[in-house]
Amino acid sequence: MASGAAAAGAEVAAGVGAGPGPGPEAGVQPGALLEVTSREQFDELLRLRARSLVVIHFWAPWAPQCAQMNDVMAELAKENPQVAFVKLEAEAVPEVSEKYEISSVPTFLFFKNAQKVDRLDGAHAPELTRKVERHVTSSALPRASSERTKEDLNLRLKKLTNAAPCMLFMKGSPQEPRCGFSKQMVEILNKHNIQFSSFDIFSDEDVRQGLKAYSNWPTYPQLYVSGELIGGLDIVKELEASNELDTICPKAPKLEERLKVLTNKASVMLFMKGSKQMAKCGFSKQILEILNSTGIDFETFDILEDEEVRQGLKAYSNWPTYPQLYVKGELVGGLDIVKELKENGELLPILRGET
């Protein structure tokens, strides 16, 4: 395993260090899982494979799910030799991880023309395979124009517009809008405490183009309530000015009330990066192991799935880091506190609610 990874890294290094002469595919072996070990290699690989799809796996050697996904990546590389599949140890190349806001492993980024076009967080092999297939198809084949294809796309768009009571189709995400209009729309919805889900149209070209025809609305962002188009930014601004927006869109529960409900969802609640089955950081992995060893039932909440909870709980509990452990709605502490309680023999009584 080590020698294979080293060889793959050497191939990338050879390719990126070759300079002009052999051509853009020099040093990149089709059908192999490559490894990048520096910012320079990363940048050069994107340049060399600018015409191809590049899939980067940000991984960590301490996470078993990453090893499993490396195996998946290796198989995908064999099946898709026209795609560059690359692994990059997130903590070993921090400048790249920070640039692309990699906060957990495994995370997968998709690049075309040296630009990020998609992202997948977590060890979801079927979804990774689907994303690869979709991007390969969109790159290699012309747009299908059959009635069946349009029918399938319209069915998908109907499901997407009804995916939540209030759906925003935008450029980027609420946390990272990628155009000024989308940013303004998010600010208005948040200002009015409106509960909404979003879809990044940059992540799917079929949706981006198809929704324009489906809704007969040529621009983005687009806001839907109960599957019906409300309009774009100008319409939403008009609704805000006329005080109609609050009556049309569903309100989100106040954050403090939501956090109170979440921390009391189970007698023992762990807020962590990942889930019981798959921790996504070393600290969360350690606290899971401790709790599992006690035999006490507990529930978990993945803070990576909800940015509002992730940020809000820090202020709610006055505790700046994760994981956080709660018993009957009261904060016990983080990993260090839990370790101390275990060493002192106090953890089990606390988890049972005896103290």
C-alpha positions in Angstrom: 0.0 0.0 0.0 2.7 2.5 1.0 4.8 1.7 -2.1 1.8 2.0 -4.4 1.0 5.4 -2.9 4.6 6.5 -3.2 4.7 5.4 -6.8 1.6 7.4 -7.7 2.9 10.4 -5.9 6.2 10.1 -7.9 4.2 10.0 -11.2 2.5 13.2 -10.4 5.7 14.8 -9.3 7.4 13.7 -12.5 4.5 15.1 -14.6 4.3 18.5 -12.9 8.1 18.9 -12.9 8.6 18.1 -16.5 7.8 21.5 -17.9 7.2 22.1 -21.6 7.8 19.4 -24.1 6.0 16.1 -23.5 2.5 17.6 -23.5 -0.3 18.1 -20.9 -0.7 14.4 -20.1 3.0 13.8 -19.3 3.6 11.8 -16.1 -0.1 11.1 -15.5 -0.9 7.4 -15.8 -4.6 6.7 -16.9 -6.5 4.3 -14.7 -4.4 4.8 -11.6 -5.2 6.5 -8.3 -2.6 9.3 -8.0 -1.3 11.1 -5.0 -0.5 14.8 -4.5 1.7 15.8 -1.6 2.2 19.6 -2.1 0.5 22.8 -3.2 2.7 23.0 -6.2 1.8 19.4 -7.4 -1.9 20.2 -6.8 -1.7 23.4 -9.0 0.3 21.7 -11.7 -2.0 18.7 -11.8 -5.0 20.9 -12.4 -3.1 22.7 -15.1 -2.0 19.5 -16.8 -5.5 18.0 -16.7 -7.4 21.2 -17.5 -9.4 19.5 -20.2 -10.4 16.5 -18.1 -12.4 15.9 -15.0 -10.3 15.8 -11.8 -11.6 14.2 -8.6 -9.6 15.0 -5.5 -10.1 12.9 -2.3 -9.0 14.9 0.8 -8.3 12.1 3.3 -6.5 11.3 6.6 -4.6 8.1 7.5 -6.3 7.8 10.9 -9.8 7.6 9.4 -10.7 4.1 8.3 -13.5 5.3 6.1 -10.9 7.2 4.1 -9.0 4.0 3.4 -12.3 2.5 2.1 -13.0 5.4 -0.1 -9.4 5.3 -1.5 -10.3 1.7 -2.6 -13.5 3.1 -4.3 -11.4 5.8 -6.0 -9.0 3.2 -7.3 -11.9 1.2 -8.8 -13.4 4.3 -10.4 -10.0 5.2 -11.8 -9.9 1.8 -13.6 -13.4 2.2 -14.9 -12.9 5.9 -16.0 -9.3 6.2 -17.4 -10.2 9.6 -18.9 -10.7 11.0 -15.4 -7.9 11.9 -13.0 -8.5 10.4 -9.5 -6.2 11.9 -6.9 -5.8 11.5 -3.1 -4.4 14.4 -1.0 -3.7 14.0 2.7 -5.7 17.0 4.1 -3.5 17.7 7.1 -0.3 17.3 5.2 -1.1 20.0 2.6 -3.0 22.5 4.8 -2.7 25.4 2.4 -4.9 23.5 -0.1 -7.3 22.3 2.5 -7.8 25.8 3.9 -8.3 27.3 0.5 -11.2 24.9 -0.2 -12.5 24.9 3.4 -11.9 21.2 4.1 -13.1 20.8 7.7 -13.6 17.0 7.7 -12.6 13.9 5.9 -13.3 12.3 3.6 -14.2 15.2 1.3 -14.2 15.1 -2.5 -13.8 18.0 -4.8 -14.5 17.9 -8.6 -12.6 20.1 -11.0 -13.1 21.0 -14.7 -10.9 23.5 -16.5 -9.0 24.0 -13.2 -12.2 25.3 -11.5 -14.1 23.6 -8.7 -17.5 22.4 -10.0 -18.8 20.1 -7.4 -18.2 18.8 -3.8 -19.1 15.7 -1.8 -18.7 15.5 2.0 -18.5 12.1 3.7 -17.9 8.5 2.7 -20.8 8.0 0.3 -19.6 5.6 -2.4 -22.8 5.4 -4.4 -23.2 9.2 -4.5 -19.5 9.6 -5.5 -20.0 7.1 -8.3 -23.2 9.0 -9.4 -21.4 12.3 -9.4 -18.5 11.0 -11.4 -20.8 9.4 -14.0 -22.8 12.6 -14.3 -19.8 14.8 -14.8 -18.2 12.3 -17.3 -21.4 12.2 -19.3 -21.9 16.0 -19.3 -18.3 16.4 -20.5 -18.2 13.6 -23.1 -21.7 13.6 -24.7 -23.9 16.2 -26.4 -27.1 17.1 -24.6 -29.8 14.6 -25.3 -33.0 16.1 -26.7 -35.4 13.2 -26.6 -38.8 13.6 -25.1 -37.9 10.8 -22.6 -34.9 12.8 -21.4 -37.0 16.0 -21.0 -39.6 14.0 -19.1 -37.1 12.6 -16.7 -35.5 16.0 -16.1 -38.9 17.6 -15.5 -39.7 14.9 -13.0 -36.4 15.6 -11.2 -37.0 19.3 -11.2 -40.4 18.8 -9.7 -38.9 16.8 -6.9 -36.2 19.3 -6.3 -38.6 22.3 -6.2 -40.7 20.4 -3.7 -37.7 19.1 -1.7 -38.5 21.6 1.2 -41.4 23.9 1.9 -39.1 26.8 0.8 -36.4 26.1 -1.8 -33.8 28.5 -3.1 -31.9 27.7 -6.3 -28.8 29.9 -6.2 -25.2 30.2 -7.2 -23.2 28.7 -4.4 -24.5 28.0 -0.9 -26.0 30.1 1.8 -22.7 30.0 3.6 -20.7 30.8 0.5 -22.8 32.6 -2.2 -21.1 32.9 -5.5 -22.8 35.9 -7.0 -24.1 39.2 -5.6 -27.8 38.5 -6.3 -27.7 35.1 -4.5 -25.9 36.8 -1.6 -28.7 39.5 -1.3 -31.4 36.8 -1.5 -29.9 34.8 1.3 -29.5 38.0 3.4 -33.2 38.9 3.0 -34.4 35.4 3.8 -32.2 35.2 6.9 -33.2 38.7 8.0 -36.8 37.5 8.0 -36.0 34.3 9.8 -37.3 32.3 6.9 -36.6 28.5 6.9 -35.3 27.4 3.5 -33.2 24.8 1.8 -31.0 25.6 -1.2 -29.6 24.0 -4.3 -26.3 25.1 -5.9 -27.0 25.3 -9.6 -23.2 25.3 -10.3 -23.2 21.7 -9.1 -25.5 20.4 -11.8 -25.6 21.9 -15.4 -28.8 19.9 -16.3 -30.7 21.5 -13.4 -29.1 24.9 -14.1 -30.4 25.0 -17.7 -33.5 22.9 -17.3 -35.0 24.9 -14.5 -35.0 28.0 -16.7 -37.4 26.3 -19.1 -39.3 24.5 -16.4 -40.1 27.7 -14.5 -40.0 30.0 -17.6 -37.7 32.2 -15.6 -34.3 32.9 -17.2 -32.1 34.0 -14.3 -31.0 33.0 -10.8 -31.6 33.0 -7.9 -35.1 31.5 -8.0 -37.3 31.1 -4.9 -40.0 28.4 -4.6 -42.6 27.8 -1.9 -44.5 24.5 -1.9 -43.1 23.8 -5.4 -44.4 27.0 -6.9 -42.1 29.7 -8.2 -42.2 33.0 -6.3 -39.6 34.7 -8.4 -36.1 36.1 -8.3 -34.4 38.8 -6.3 -36.5 41.7 -7.6 -39.8 40.0 -6.8 -38.6 39.0 -3.3 -37.5 42.6 -2.7 -41.0 43.8 -3.7 -42.7 41.2 -1.4 -40.4 42.4 1.4 -41.3 46.1 0.8 -45.0 45.2 0.8 -44.7 43.1 4.0 -46.0 40.1 2.1 -42.8 38.0 2.3 -43.5 36.9 5.9 -46.9 35.6 5.0 -45.7 33.6 2.0 -42.6 31.9 3.3 -42.4 29.5 6.3 -40.7 30.8 9.4 -37.8 29.0 11.0 -38.1 28.3 14.7 -35.9 30.6 16.8 -32.4 29.2 17.1 -32.3 29.1 20.9 -35.6 27.1 21.0 -34.3 24.8 18.3 -31.0 24.2 20.2 -32.9 23.5 23.4 -35.0 20.9 21.7 -31.9 19.3 20.1 -29.9 19.1 23.3 -32.9 17.4 25.0 -33.6 15.1 22.0 -32.1 12.2 24.0 -31.0 11.7 27.6 -27.4 11.6 26.3 -26.7 13.8 23.2 -23.4 14.1 21.4 -22.8 16.9 18.9 -19.9 15.9 16.7 -18.4 15.9 13.3 -19.9 12.8 11.6 -22.2 10.2 13.0 -22.1 7.1 15.3 -21.2 5.0 12.4 -18.6 7.3 10.9 -16.6 10.0 12.8 -15.2 12.7 10.6 -12.5 14.1 12.9 -10.1 12.5 15.4 -11.6 14.1 18.5 -15.1 12.9 17.6 -13.7 9.4 16.9 -12.1 9.3 20.4 -15.2 10.5 22.3 -17.3 7.9 20.4 -15.0 5.2 21.5 -15.3 6.3 25.1 -19.1 6.5 25.0 -19.4 3.1 23.2 -17.3 1.5 25.9 -19.8 2.6 28.6 -22.7 0.7 27.1 -25.0 3.7 27.7 -27.4 4.6 24.9 -26.8 8.0 23.2 -27.8 9.9 20.1 -25.6 12.0 17.9 -26.0 15.2 15.8 -23.7 15.9 12.8 -22.8 19.5 13.1 -21.3 19.4 9.5 -24.8 19.0 8.2 -26.2 22.2 9.7 -24.1 25.3 9.8 -26.7 27.2 11.9 -26.5 24.6 14.7 -22.7 24.4 14.3 -22.2 28.1 15.0 -25.2 28.7 17.3 -24.4 25.9 19.7 -21.0 27.5 20.5 -22.7 30.6 21.8 -25.6 28.7 23.4 -23.3 26.5 25.4 -20.4 29.0 25.7 -18.2 26.2 24.5 -16.1 27.0 21.3 -15.2 23.6 20.1 -16.5 20.2 19.1 -17.4 17.5 20.1 -19.8 18.6 22.8 -21.6 16.1 25.2 -25.0 16.8 26.8 -26.9 14.9 29.5 -30.5 15.8 30.0 -30.0 19.0 28.1 -27.0 20.1 30.2 -23.5 20.5 28.8 -21.0 18.1 30.2 -18.1 19.2 28.1 -15.8 18.2 25.3 -13.3 15.4 24.8 -10.8 16.5 27.5 -13.6 16.7 30.2 -15.0 13.4 29.2 -11.5 11.8 29.4 -11.1 13.3 32.9 -14.5 12.0 34.1 -13.7 8.6 32.8 -10.3 8.5 34.6 -11.9 9.6 37.8 -14.7 7.1 37.6 -17.4 9.8 37.3 -18.5 9.4 33.7 -20.9 6.5 34.1 -22.9 8.0 37.0 -23.2 11.3 35.0 -24.3 9.5 31.8 -26.9 7.6 33.9 -28.2 10.9 35.3 -27.2 9.9 38.9 -25.4 13.1 39.7 
